[in-house]
Amino acid sequence: MSARPLALICLALGLTMGSARAAVPVYRLEVVKTYPHDTKAFTEGLYYRDGSLYESTGRNGQSYIRQVALDTGKVIRQTTIDNKYFGEGIAPWGDHIVSLTWTGGAGFVWSGKDFKLKRSFFYTGEGWGLTGNEKNLIMSDGTSTIRFLDPVTLKVVRTIAVKLDGRDIDQLNELEWVDGEIYANIWRSRYIVRIDPQTGNITGIIQLNSLPETQDTSLEVDAVANGIAYDAKAKRLFVTGKLWPNLYEVKLVPK
């Protein structure tokens, strides 16, 4: 990835820690509970719904969409994405699951009940993260642009440019809608950013370096933090990463 997003975040952290007026708020994580996570799951998308986690994985030939039991990590059901595609983000919409692929330019709509493929759709550029609110599906593509999609036509209805201190931040990966904000993993980093969905401005930086996997040099280079899920009813936030052995329920603690 480019150094620019991390350099700007580090600058913001320096301003926050070294000046009376913080550029943006910074948070550390407090682990509330640890759950098992499949160490073969190259996590690309994650969300929580009705007591289960739903996870999509990447890599050609290893791309799945699955329902997972939170407490045990056991796969309840799973479907395979065609081997020619590298699976990316997923999000629910009504009774369906919408998924992206990385460079294939294709997305899919699956039945949430039996995981059967209902239809395909197409988009320009790459597909990275996906989430949604009550009105739109929300998509990242590796750039600083976030797209808002009509959930029926799956066409772009508007975009925002994500910025920190007026400068673009790219490498936005897995997304989650959390209490009116977009949370986004910054690819190959130990940070999640909180984004205002109207302006694109980053409103907070979450440090993940208290999680053991972010410090574990025995993991492969691509085993990076990627995966955010939110239980809106119970106000529980979950995070994990690609090939990580654990998924964490966490609380944000201001620094």
N, C-alpha and C positions, 0 to 999 in steps of 0.2 A: 504494500500500500504506500501511498505517498506520505511524506513526513508532515505535510501541512496540517491535517486535522489534529494529530497528536501534539505538534508544536504549539498550535493555537490553544489547545486545551491545557497544556502545561503552562503556557503564558497566563491563562485565566486562573489556574491554580496558584501560580506565583502571586498574582495580584490579590487573590482572595486571602492568602495566608500572610501577605506582607503589607497590606494596606488597610486602612480603616474602612474603606468602601469596597466591598467585594464586587468583582466584575459580574459573577453569577454565584449563586449558592453552591456549595460543594457538600456532598454527603458521603459518609462511609456506610458500610453494611454491617448490621448486627444479625447473625444467623439465629433464627428462631427454631428451626427444625431442619434436619437433613434427611433426604429421601434417596433411595437407590436410583441410578440412571444407567441405561444400557451403554456400556463402553464401546459398542460397535455402532452406536447411533451418531452419525455425522449431522448433528442437529442444525436445521435450517429454519424451521418454523415451530412455534409452540403456542398453545393457548389452553385455558382451563374452561371446562364447561360441565355443569351438572355432575360434579364429583370426580371427573376424569380429566387427565391431560390428553391433548391431541398434539401429535408431533409429526413433523415431516423431516425426512433426512435427505442428504445429498450424495453426490458421487454417482456417476453412471453405473448402472447395474446394482446399486445399493440404495436406490431412492424409493422410499416408502412413505405412505401416510398411515398412521396408526393411532389407535386409542390405547392409552396406557393407564393402568391403575396407579394412582398417586402413591399410595402407601408402600406398594411392593415393587413398582417398576415393571410389573408383568404386562406383556402385550395382550390386550383383550381381543383386538381384531386389527387387521392390517391389509392394505392393498399395495400392489407394486406399480410404480410408475414405469412406463416403457423404458427399456434399457438405453435408448438413444437420448434420453433426457436426464439432466442433472436437476433433481428436485430442489426447490427453494421454499419460500414462505407459504404459509397457509393461514386462512382465517375463516370463521363461520359466517354464513349469511342465511338466516332463516333455518330451513332444514337441510341446507347444503354446506359443503366445504369447498372453498375456492383455493386453488393452488397455483403456484408459479413455477417456471423452470428458469434456469440461469441464462444460457445463451440460445436456447431453442426458440425464443420468441413466441412460445405457446403457453397458455394456461389451461387449467381444467376445472370443471365443476363436477363434484362428486356428491352422491347421495349420502347424507349424514347418517342414515339408518343402516345401510348395508355396504357403503363404500363403493357402490357401482358408479362407473363413469357415466355422466349425463350428457356432457357436451364439452367442446373445446372453444377457446377464444385465442385471439392473437394480439400482440402489442409490439411496438418498436423498442429497441434497446434491450437491456438485460432485465431479468427479474431477480430481485433479492428478497426483501422482507414484505410481509403483508399483514395488515390488521384491519380493523373497522370500527366505526362508531354507529350511532343509530341511523345515520344517513348515507354514509359512503364506505366503500372499501378504500384502504389507504396503502400505497405501494412505494417501496424504495427500489432504486435501480443501480446503486453503487455510486451515483453522483450526489450532488448536494440538493437535487430536486426530489421532492416527494409529490406523488401524483394521487389525486382523489378520483376514484372511479365510481361511475353509476353502477350500483350492484346488479342491475338487471341487464343493461347493455354491455357493461364492463368497459365502457369508453371513458376516457379522461374528461372530467368536467372542470377541474381546476388544478393548479399546482402551487407549491410554495418552495422557496429557496431557503434552505436551512443555513443560518448564519450565527456566528459567535463574534460579538464585538464588530459586527458589520462585515465580516469576512466569511466566505463560503466554507462549509464543512461537508466534505464528501465521505465516502466509504460507509454510509449509513446502511446497516444490515438488518437484522431481525427487529421487527417493530411490535409494539403493544400499546393499545389504547388504555390509559390509566387515569381515571377521574378527570377527563377533559383535556388531557395532554397526550402527546405521542412520546413514548420511550423508545429509544433506538440504540442498539449495540453499535459501537464504532469497530469495524472489522479489524482483527488482529491488534486489539488494544484491551486495556483493563478498565474501560470506561463505558458507561451508558449515559446518554444525554437525554434530557427532558426538553421537549420542543413544543412551543406554542403553535397550535394548528392553524391559527389565523395569520400570524406574521412570519412564522418560520424561525423566530428567534429562539436560541437555546436559553432556557430558563433555569437550568440546573445541571450539574455534572455529578454523576455517581461513580465513586471509585470501587472497583471490584477486587483490589489487591489483597483484601483480607481473606479471600477464598483460596483454599489450598491449591487448587488446580492452576491458578494464575501464577504460582511460584514453582510448580513441579516441572523440573527440567527433563524428567524421564518421559513425559508425554511428547507425542510427535508435534512438529512445528505447527500443524494446522489445528491442533486441539485447543482452539481459542474460545473465549467466552462468546456464546451466541445462543440466546434462548431466554425469552421473557414471557411470563404468563401472569395473569391477574385474576383473582377470584373477587369480582366486584361486590358480591353480597357480603362476604366475610372480610373484605379488605385485606386479602393475603397476596403478597407479591412473591413470585418464584423466579429463580434464575438458574441457568445451567450453561453448559458449553458443549462444543463438538467433542465426542468421545470421552466426556467426563464420566467418572464413576458416581458422581453425586449430583443431585438437584437440591437447591436450597430454598426454603422459605425464609425471607429476609425482611428486615425493617430498615428504613432509611434513618440515619442519625446525622444531624447537621454537624459539620466540623467547625 
